[in-house]
């Protein structure tokens, strides 16, 4: 289910699009810390979703496809 990872990347990019003009306006240490943590979280989200897209990691459990096997009972 690669489309979920693509959607999460698009959503993160959308948030960055709106946040980018505000980052240079951070004048207080608290604001600079907030934006620094925000950018780190953004990079974490992007890195995790890129790893999923490039199949470096397994997708989350909810997004994994189940393979149905027919159960046979041997007596």
Buried (B, 14 or more C-beta within 10 A) or exposed (E): EEEBBEEBBEEBEEEBEEEEEEBEEBEEEEEEEEBEEBBEEBEEBBEBBEBBBEEEEEBEEEEEEEEEEEEEEEE
